[in-house]
Amino acid sequence: MSWPLLLEKCAKTKKPVVLSTGMSNLKEVKHAVKILQLNKCKKISLMHCVSSYPAEATSCNLNSINFLKNFFNCDVGWSDHTVNPLLIYSAIKNHNANYIELHVDLDGKGWESMGGQHCWLPSQVKNLMSYLSNEKKIDGIFGKKVSINEKKERKLRADPDDGLRPLKKFRNKL
């Protein structure tokens, strides 16, 4: 962000450039973007970042994502140091983050995850991705549609006549 020569060289590769805004102020971000643009960088993406390890959810200011998008007219993502799946969800759904960057510790033995607690373990990433990719199925359809599993379980509910389980009509069949 603050190394003009590196920014010039990156721009001249004609490859997309992703800049983290961590520890930078708006003036520095404007300067970096201007250098990239002057050197004909075709695709600039910014990553809103809070450089605390770990970052407290209340210090993340996710509204900065939309601010940066509107100010620079470019894609903006979230560089996470919270290991908080709800915060990731909010960055995507409420603040329209184009990208999410996670720090990952593959075996849980790295000092970052043990001491700093800002790294995700593979199982946490898997759970997060599973939820995000299945969100529409989880939400279901409008109205009360009963799943196959719930239909099976409903047979085991208490009978209104005597309060015993399962329903009388299924007692001899189970």
C-alpha positions in Angstrom: 0.0 0.0 0.0 2.7 2.5 0.9 5.5 1.3 -1.5 5.0 3.2 -4.8 7.7 1.4 -6.7 6.2 -2.0 -5.9 2.7 -0.7 -6.9 4.1 0.5 -10.2 5.7 -2.8 -10.9 2.5 -4.7 -10.0 0.4 -2.5 -12.3 2.8 -3.1 -15.2 2.3 -6.8 -15.0 -1.2 -6.3 -16.3 -2.5 -8.7 -13.7 -5.3 -7.8 -11.2 -4.0 -6.2 -8.0 -5.5 -6.8 -4.6 -4.6 -4.3 -1.8 -5.3 -4.7 1.8 -6.3 -1.5 3.5 -5.1 -2.6 7.0 -3.1 0.1 8.9 -3.8 2.6 6.1 -5.8 5.8 6.1 -8.0 7.0 3.3 -5.3 9.4 1.9 -2.8 6.4 1.6 -5.4 4.2 -0.1 -6.2 7.1 -2.6 -2.5 7.5 -3.3 -2.0 3.8 -3.9 -5.0 3.5 -6.2 -3.9 6.5 -8.1 -0.4 5.0 -8.7 -2.0 1.8 -10.0 -4.4 3.7 -12.3 -1.6 5.9 -13.7 0.3 2.7 -14.5 -2.7 1.3 -16.3 -3.7 -1.3 -13.8 -6.9 -2.8 -15.3 -8.4 -4.4 -12.2 -8.0 -3.1 -8.7 -9.6 -4.8 -5.7 -9.4 -3.5 -2.1 -9.7 -5.6 1.0 -11.1 -3.9 4.1 -8.9 -5.0 7.0 -8.7 -4.4 10.7 -5.1 -5.1 11.7 -5.7 -6.6 15.1 -4.8 -10.2 15.8 -7.4 -11.3 16.7 -9.8 -8.5 15.7 -12.8 -7.9 17.9 -16.0 -8.1 16.0 -17.1 -4.8 17.3 -14.0 -3.1 15.8 -14.5 -4.4 12.3 -16.6 -1.5 10.9 -18.0 -3.6 8.0 -19.7 -0.5 6.7 -16.3 0.5 5.3 -16.8 -2.2 2.6 -19.6 -0.3 0.9 -17.8 3.1 1.6 -14.7 1.9 -0.3 -16.8 0.4 -3.1 -18.6 3.7 -3.6 -15.6 5.9 -3.2 -13.2 3.9 -5.5 -15.8 2.2 -7.7 -14.1 -1.2 -7.4 -14.6 -4.6 -5.9 -14.0 -4.7 -2.1 -13.6 -7.6 0.1 -13.0 -8.4 3.8 -9.7 -9.7 5.2 -10.7 -11.5 8.3 -8.8 -11.7 11.6 -11.9 -12.7 13.8 -12.5 -16.4 13.0 -16.2 -15.5 13.4 -18.6 -17.1 10.9 -21.4 -14.7 11.7 -19.1 -11.8 10.8 -18.2 -13.4 7.5 -21.9 -13.9 6.8 -22.6 -10.3 7.5 -19.7 -9.1 5.3 -21.1 -11.1 2.4 -24.9 -10.6 2.9 -25.2 -7.2 4.6 -22.2 -5.5 3.2 -21.8 -7.1 -0.2 -18.1 -8.1 0.1 -16.9 -9.4 -3.2 -14.1 -11.4 -1.6 -13.3 -13.0 1.7 -9.7 -13.6 2.8 -9.1 -16.0 5.7 -5.9 -16.8 7.5 -5.7 -20.6 7.7 -3.7 -22.9 10.0 -3.7 -26.3 8.5 -2.9 -28.3 11.6 -3.8 -26.0 14.5 -0.2 -26.0 15.6 0.8 -22.6 14.2 1.5 -19.8 16.6 -1.1 -17.7 14.8 -4.0 -20.0 15.7 -2.7 -21.0 19.2 -1.6 -17.6 20.4 -3.2 -15.0 18.2 -6.4 -16.9 17.5 -6.9 -15.2 14.2 -6.5 -18.2 12.0 -9.2 -20.6 10.8 -8.8 -24.3 11.0 -9.8 -26.4 7.9 -12.8 -27.8 9.7 -14.0 -24.3 10.5 -13.6 -23.2 6.9 -15.4 -26.4 5.7 -18.4 -25.6 8.0 -18.5 -22.0 6.9 -18.4 -23.0 3.2 -21.0 -25.7 3.7 -23.4 -23.2 5.2 -22.8 -20.6 2.6 -23.2 -23.0 -0.3 -26.4 -24.6 1.2 -28.0 -21.4 2.4 -30.9 -21.6 -0.1 -31.7 -25.2 0.9 -31.4 -24.2 4.6 -33.8 -21.3 4.1 -36.3 -23.5 2.2 -39.3 -22.3 0.3 -41.9 -19.9 1.4 -44.7 -21.7 3.4 -44.6 -24.8 5.5 -43.2 -27.6 3.4 -42.4 -30.7 5.5 -39.1 -32.5 4.9 -39.0 -36.3 4.5 -37.2 -36.6 7.8 -39.8 -34.5 9.6 -42.6 -36.6 8.1 -41.0 -39.7 9.6 -40.6 -38.0 13.0 -44.2 -36.8 13.1 -45.4 -40.4 13.4 -43.6 -40.5 16.8 -45.5 -37.5 18.3 -47.8 -37.9 21.2 -51.4 -38.9 20.5 -53.9 -36.2 21.5 -56.3 -38.8 23.0 -53.9 -40.4 25.6 -50.7 -38.4 25.4 -48.7 -41.5 24.6 -46.2 -41.9 21.9 -46.4 -42.7 19.0 -49.8 -41.8 17.6 -52.3 -44.7 18.1 -52.6 -45.4 14.4 -48.8 -46.2 14.2 -48.3 -48.0 17.6 -48.7 -51.5 16.2 -46.8 -50.8 12.9 -43.5 -49.6 14.5 
